[in-house]
Structures are given as structure tokens and as C-alpha cells.
């Protein structure tokens, strides 16, 4: 990586097409990349530090740094309800309704992260 700044262990800030990005090591052989949306190196390093502290805070609380999308959560829910249907605890009509409504939610907010959904 050219123009890379090693901020601290596991945190690197680098430029891609003039826009600064960060790479954060979250596990052995696992990294998270994020655009810092700035062309200023000093601002990029500061934003990366804030992201690092946010990551540490979430880790201390036992939360995942990368939250799943609505689409992924709904797919897990459908799998759960399908299993319940096979066990006779959910009726076929209810399962059809869940699948029908899911389509609209996925179309509306499917690619958003689940923790970004609010009123």
C-alpha cells in the first residue's frame, strides 16, 4: 500500500484514488475495510482512530463490529419459521404470509445494516 499510515497495531490508513480508507484487523486473517470519505490525511487518521475506539467499545460489550443486513436477518428468520412449520408449530398460511411480507422489506431496506434501522 502506497501512502500508508500505520496508526496502531492492526489499524492502517491508506489512500485509494485520492480518498483515504482504513483497514482494521478484527481477527487473525480477517479485516474490515472502510472508506473514511476524506482526501485529507490528518482527518483520515483521526476518523480511523475514532472507528478503532468504536470497534473496541463494541467488542467490550460483546457486540459484532460488522452488523448483518436486514436481508440476512430476514433470511435467518425465514429459516427459523420454516423449521417451526416442519415441526407443526407454525401453520402453512403463516409461513406464506411471512415470505410474502419479507419480499417488501427486502426491496425497501434489504441492504441496510440492521442497526441503522430506526423510526
C-alpha positions in Angstrom: 0.0 0.0 0.0 1.4 3.3 -1.0 1.0 6.3 1.2 0.0 4.0 4.1 0.0 5.2 7.7 0.3 2.5 10.4 -1.8 4.2 13.1 -1.5 1.4 15.7 -1.4 -2.4 15.8 -4.0 -3.7 13.3 -5.1 -0.3 12.0 -3.8 1.1 8.7 -4.9 4.2 6.8 -4.2 4.3 3.1 -5.2 6.2 0.0 -7.1 4.7 -2.9 -7.7 7.1 -5.8 -7.1 10.1 -3.5 -9.7 9.0 -1.0 -8.5 7.7 2.3 -9.5 4.2 3.5 -8.9 2.3 6.7 -8.1 -1.4 7.2 -8.8 -2.8 10.7 -7.8 -6.3 11.8 -10.7 -7.8 13.7 -9.4 -11.4 13.9 -6.4 -13.4 12.6 -6.7 -13.3 8.8 -9.9 -11.1 8.9 -10.0 -7.4 8.1 -12.7 -4.8 7.8 -12.2 -2.1 5.2 -14.0 1.3 5.4 -13.9 4.5 3.4 -13.0 7.5 5.5 -14.5 9.8 2.9 -11.8 12.4 3.0 -8.8 13.5 1.0 -7.1 15.0 4.0 -4.5 12.6 5.6 -4.8 14.2 9.1 -8.6 13.9 9.1 -8.4 10.3 7.8 -6.1 9.3 10.7 -8.4 10.9 13.2 -11.5 9.3 11.8 -9.7 5.9 11.7 -8.8 6.3 15.4 -12.5 7.0 16.2 -13.5 3.9 14.3 -10.9 1.9 16.2 -12.3 3.1 19.6 -15.8 2.4 18.4 -14.7 -1.1 17.5 -13.1 -1.6 20.9 -16.2 -0.4 22.6 -18.5 -2.8 20.7 -16.1 -5.7 21.4 -16.2 -4.9 25.2 -20.0 -5.0 25.0 -19.9 -8.3 23.2 -21.4 -6.8 20.0 -20.2 -7.5 16.5 -18.4 -4.7 14.7 -19.9 -5.7 11.4 -23.7 -5.9 11.8 -25.8 -8.0 9.4 -28.1 -6.6 6.7 -31.8 -6.7 7.0 -31.8 -9.2 4.2 -29.6 -11.6 6.1 -31.6 -11.3 9.3 -34.9 -11.9 7.4 -33.4 -15.0 5.7 -32.4 -16.4 9.1 -35.9 -15.7 10.4 -37.5 -17.4 7.4 -35.3 -20.4 8.0 -36.3 -20.5 11.7 -40.0 -20.3 10.9 -39.7 -22.9 8.1 -38.2 -25.3 10.7 -41.1 -24.5 13.1 -43.5 -25.2 10.3 -41.9 -28.6 9.7 -42.3 -29.3 13.4 -46.0 -28.3 13.2 -45.6 -25.2 15.4 -46.4 -22.7 12.6 -49.2 -23.0 10.1 -48.6 -23.1 6.3 -50.6 -19.9 5.9 -48.4 -18.1 8.4 -45.3 -19.2 6.6 -46.6 -18.0 3.3 -47.5 -14.6 4.9 -44.0 -14.3 6.3 -42.4 -15.0 2.9 -44.8 -12.5 1.2 -44.1 -9.7 3.6 -40.4 -10.4 3.6 -40.2 -9.5 -0.1 -41.4 -6.0 0.5 -39.0 -5.4 3.4 -36.0 -6.7 1.4 -37.0 -4.4 -1.5 -37.4 -1.5 0.8 -34.4 -1.8 3.2 -32.8 -5.1 2.4 -29.2 -3.9 2.0 -29.2 -1.6 5.1 -27.5 -2.8 8.2 -30.0 -3.9 10.9 -28.7 -1.4 13.5 -29.2 1.5 11.1 -33.0 1.0 11.0 -35.0 3.4 13.2 -38.1 5.4 13.1 
